[in-house]
Amino acid sequence: MSNDHFRFKQFSVFQSSCAMKVGFDACLLGSWAPSPPNATRMLDIGTGTGVLALMLAQRFPSATLTAIDIDPDSVRQATENVALSPFRSRISVLHSAFDLFARSAIRSGTLFQAIVSNPPYFQPSSQSLVDPDSRRATARHDSDGLLRQIFTLTPRLLTPDGILSLILPAELQSHALTLASNLNLISCVSVFTSPRRPSPKRVLLSFSLTPSSPSFSRLDVRDADGSFSSAYSQLLSPFYLHLL
């Protein structure tokens, strides 16, 4: 990866104009997020570079995707990345805050079979320092309550079989489950950077409108010897040119 772009097997993501660059969280979510069979409409909330929408377009060839972001420079960059990709006819990038987009979609009766988000997750009351770069702060800090908005509004945006998927720091799992009172947990994957770590770093969560018995599992990114685990390699191998 160079500083200005990240090359995947089927597309490239340029990122010089984006506050948040291509990272571990988006790539992991993009390779994992579940969807109903033959989904035709998906939504990416806070698309940034567009990498998550591009990964989903590769995985689900029957789907059209709407990717939204509040940052105009990210929207321009994502639009350019989509235009250069083989999935350009199936992805639309829009400049919009999520709550405004959601209320418009609700009024028009627009529903999605899969909704994904790698949301800003640093809580304003946490010990983390707010980034002095305002665009990067918007991308990293949940100062506008986006996570709460996602759990409040997505139940009205999902089809009956639709699935909401997110990636969050593991310490926010309980908070997210509390906010998701109108949804049902389907799957929870605790992501450990190494089997030697005592606690997970991230958690992958998926929800639906239909009650079900959730599955709980563990994903180790690396084995004890430091090499990528077979499970992680299998997830990312359709996208990454190299797993070092």
C-alpha positions as CSV (number, residue, x, y, z in Angstrom):
1,M,0.0,0.0,0.0
2,S,1.3,3.5,-0.8
3,N,0.3,6.5,1.1
4,D,-2.3,7.6,-1.4
5,H,-4.0,4.4,-2.4
6,F,-4.6,0.8,-1.5
7,R,-4.7,-1.9,-4.2
8,F,-7.2,-4.8,-3.8
9,K,-7.5,-7.7,-6.3
10,Q,-10.5,-6.3,-8.2
11,F,-10.3,-2.5,-7.4
12,S,-8.1,0.3,-6.0
13,V,-9.0,2.7,-3.3
14,F,-7.5,6.2,-3.4
15,Q,-7.6,8.0,-0.1
16,S,-5.6,11.2,-0.1
17,S,-8.7,13.3,0.4
18,C,-10.3,11.2,3.2
19,A,-10.0,11.9,6.9
20,M,-9.9,8.2,7.6
21,K,-7.8,5.9,5.5
22,V,-8.4,2.3,4.5
23,G,-8.0,0.3,7.7
24,F,-8.4,-3.0,9.5
25,D,-12.0,-2.4,10.7
26,A,-13.6,-1.6,7.3
27,C,-11.8,-4.4,5.6
28,L,-12.8,-6.9,8.2
29,L,-16.4,-5.8,8.2
30,G,-16.5,-5.8,4.4
31,S,-15.3,-9.4,4.2
32,W,-17.6,-10.6,6.9
33,A,-20.9,-8.8,6.9
34,P,-23.8,-11.3,6.2
35,S,-26.7,-10.7,3.9
36,P,-29.9,-12.4,2.9
37,P,-29.5,-14.6,-0.2
38,N,-29.8,-12.7,-3.5
39,A,-29.9,-9.3,-1.8
40,T,-30.6,-6.5,-4.2
41,R,-30.3,-3.3,-2.1
42,M,-27.7,-2.4,0.5
43,L,-26.7,0.7,2.4
44,D,-23.2,1.7,3.7
45,I,-23.4,4.4,6.4
46,G,-20.3,6.6,6.6
47,T,-18.6,5.2,3.6
48,G,-15.4,7.3,3.8
49,T,-13.2,6.1,0.9
50,G,-15.9,3.8,-0.3
51,V,-13.9,0.6,0.5
52,L,-16.8,-1.1,2.4
53,A,-19.3,-0.5,-0.4
54,L,-16.8,-1.8,-3.0
55,M,-16.1,-4.9,-1.0
56,L,-19.8,-5.7,-0.7
57,A,-20.3,-5.0,-4.4
58,Q,-17.6,-7.6,-5.1
59,R,-19.2,-10.2,-2.7
60,F,-22.8,-9.7,-3.8
61,P,-23.0,-9.3,-7.6
62,S,-26.8,-9.0,-7.6
63,A,-26.9,-6.0,-5.2
64,T,-27.0,-2.3,-5.8
65,L,-25.5,-0.1,-3.0
66,T,-26.0,3.3,-1.7
67,A,-23.0,4.8,0.2
68,I,-23.5,7.9,2.2
69,D,-21.1,10.2,4.1
70,I,-21.4,13.6,5.8
71,D,-17.9,14.7,4.7
72,P,-17.9,16.2,1.2
73,D,-14.2,15.4,0.5
74,S,-14.8,11.8,1.4
75,V,-17.9,11.7,-0.9
76,R,-15.8,13.1,-3.8
77,Q,-13.0,10.5,-3.2
78,A,-15.5,7.6,-2.8
79,T,-17.2,8.7,-6.0
80,E,-13.9,8.7,-7.9
81,N,-13.0,5.2,-6.4
82,V,-16.4,3.8,-7.5
83,A,-16.0,5.3,-11.0
84,L,-12.7,3.6,-11.4
85,S,-14.0,0.2,-10.2
86,P,-15.8,-2.6,-12.1
87,F,-18.8,-2.0,-9.9
88,R,-19.5,1.6,-10.9
89,S,-23.0,0.8,-12.3
90,R,-24.1,-0.7,-9.0
91,I,-22.9,1.9,-6.4
92,S,-24.3,5.4,-5.7
93,V,-22.4,7.7,-3.4
94,L,-24.4,10.5,-1.7
95,H,-23.5,13.4,0.5
96,S,-25.8,13.2,3.4
97,A,-26.1,13.0,7.2
98,F,-27.5,9.6,8.1
99,D,-30.6,10.9,10.0
100,L,-31.6,13.1,7.0
101,F,-31.1,10.2,4.5
102,A,-33.0,7.8,6.8
103,R,-36.0,10.0,7.2
104,S,-36.2,10.6,3.5
105,A,-35.9,6.9,2.8
106,I,-38.6,6.1,5.4
107,R,-41.0,8.6,3.8
108,S,-40.4,7.1,0.3
109,G,-40.7,3.5,1.6
110,T,-37.2,2.6,0.6
111,L,-35.9,-0.5,2.3
112,F,-32.6,-2.3,2.4
113,Q,-31.8,-6.0,2.8
114,A,-28.4,-5.2,4.2
115,I,-27.1,-2.2,6.1
116,V,-23.5,-1.9,7.2
117,S,-21.5,0.7,9.1
118,N,-18.0,1.2,10.5
119,P,-19.2,4.0,12.7
120,P,-17.2,6.6,14.7
121,Y,-16.8,5.0,18.0
122,F,-14.9,7.2,20.5
123,Q,-17.6,8.4,22.9
124,P,-17.3,12.1,23.8
125,S,-17.2,11.2,27.5
126,S,-14.4,8.7,27.1
127,Q,-10.7,9.3,28.0
128,S,-9.7,9.5,24.3
129,L,-8.6,12.9,23.1
130,V,-10.7,14.6,20.4
131,D,-8.6,14.8,17.3
132,P,-7.7,18.5,16.5
133,D,-8.3,17.8,12.8
134,S,-12.1,18.4,12.7
135,R,-12.7,16.1,9.7
136,R,-10.8,13.3,11.3
137,A,-12.6,13.9,14.6
138,T,-16.0,13.6,12.8
139,A,-14.9,10.3,11.3
140,R,-13.6,8.9,14.6
141,H,-15.7,10.3,17.4
142,D,-19.4,9.6,18.0
143,S,-20.0,13.2,18.9
144,D,-23.3,13.4,17.0
145,G,-24.7,10.2,18.4
146,L,-24.5,8.3,15.1
147,L,-24.5,5.0,16.8
148,R,-27.7,5.8,18.6
149,Q,-29.2,7.0,15.3
150,I,-28.3,3.8,13.6
151,F,-30.0,1.6,16.1
152,T,-33.0,4.0,16.3
153,L,-33.6,4.4,12.5
154,T,-32.4,1.2,10.8
155,P,-35.3,-0.9,12.1
156,R,-37.5,1.2,9.8
157,L,-35.1,0.8,6.9
158,L,-34.7,-3.0,6.9
159,T,-36.7,-5.4,4.9
160,P,-38.3,-8.2,7.1
161,D,-35.3,-10.4,6.4
162,G,-32.8,-7.5,6.4
163,I,-29.5,-7.5,8.4
164,L,-27.6,-4.7,10.1
165,S,-23.9,-5.3,10.6
166,L,-21.3,-3.2,12.4
167,I,-17.8,-3.4,13.8
168,L,-17.0,-1.7,17.1
169,P,-14.4,-1.7,19.8
170,A,-15.1,-4.7,22.1
171,E,-15.6,-2.4,25.1
172,L,-18.6,-0.9,23.4
173,Q,-20.4,-4.2,22.9
174,S,-22.7,-3.9,26.0
175,H,-23.5,-0.3,25.0
176,A,-24.4,-1.3,21.5
177,L,-26.6,-4.2,22.7
178,T,-28.4,-1.8,25.0
179,L,-29.1,0.6,22.1
180,A,-30.3,-2.2,19.9
181,S,-33.5,-2.8,21.9
182,N,-35.6,-2.8,18.7
183,L,-33.4,-5.4,16.9
184,N,-32.4,-9.0,17.5
185,L,-28.8,-10.1,17.7
186,I,-27.9,-12.7,15.1
187,S,-24.2,-13.0,15.4
188,C,-21.4,-11.8,17.6
189,V,-17.7,-12.4,16.6
190,S,-15.1,-11.4,19.2
191,V,-11.9,-10.4,17.3
192,F,-8.6,-11.0,19.0
193,T,-5.4,-9.7,17.5
194,S,-3.6,-12.8,18.9
195,P,-4.6,-15.9,20.9
196,R,-2.2,-14.6,23.6
197,R,-4.3,-11.5,24.2
198,P,-6.6,-11.8,27.2
199,S,-9.5,-9.7,25.7
200,P,-10.8,-9.0,22.2
201,K,-9.9,-5.8,20.3
202,R,-13.0,-5.5,18.1
203,V,-16.5,-7.1,17.9
204,L,-18.5,-7.9,14.8
205,L,-22.2,-7.6,15.4
206,S,-25.2,-8.4,13.1
207,F,-28.9,-7.8,13.9
208,S,-32.2,-8.5,12.3
209,L,-35.9,-7.7,12.9
210,T,-36.7,-11.4,13.4
211,P,-36.1,-13.1,16.8
212,S,-33.4,-15.8,16.7
213,S,-30.9,-17.6,18.7
214,P,-27.6,-15.6,18.3
215,S,-24.3,-17.3,17.5
216,F,-21.2,-16.3,19.4
217,S,-17.7,-17.0,18.0
218,R,-14.1,-16.0,18.2
219,L,-11.7,-14.8,15.4
220,D,-8.0,-14.7,16.0
221,V,-6.3,-12.4,13.4
222,R,-2.9,-14.0,14.1
223,D,-1.7,-17.3,15.4
224,A,0.7,-17.7,18.3
225,D,3.7,-17.6,15.9
226,G,2.6,-14.2,14.6
227,S,1.4,-15.4,11.2
228,F,-2.1,-14.6,10.0
229,S,-4.6,-17.3,11.1
230,S,-6.2,-19.5,8.5
231,A,-9.7,-18.0,9.4
232,Y,-8.5,-14.5,8.9
233,S,-6.7,-15.3,5.7
234,Q,-9.8,-17.1,4.3
235,L,-11.9,-14.0,5.0
236,L,-9.5,-11.5,3.4
237,S,-8.0,-13.6,0.6
238,P,-10.7,-12.6,-2.0
239,F,-9.6,-9.0,-1.6
240,Y,-6.0,-8.6,-0.5
241,L,-3.2,-9.0,-3.0
242,H,-0.9,-10.2,-0.2
243,L,-1.3,-11.3,3.4
244,L,2.1,-10.7,5.0
